[in-house]
Amino acid sequence: MFTIEHEFDATVITLIDETGPNTRPLNEDVVIQTFDDRVIVEQMDPDGTQVARVIFTLHQLAELRLALNLPEGNYRIEKED
């Protein structure tokens, strides 16, 4: 399950872990905040004491999107002017 909320300067997507009974422990929700110039991914650690945060530039996010569908190797995305 997930939710999408549009705020003043960001869109916030929350991925909610759902699982059936006796299948596995639930993971903390993943919160994704998208801004004009960056994307922030956050998740509370399993102990519930700290938030792990990763900030992607839009270029890094584009590289990640491509990397998910490419075979092993080294790649460089040439910027278009």
Beta strands, then each sheet from edge to edge (+ up, - down):
strand 1: 2-6
strand 2: 11-15
strand 3: 30-34
strand 4: 38-44
strand 5: 51-57
sheet 1: 1+ 2- 3+ 4- 5+
end
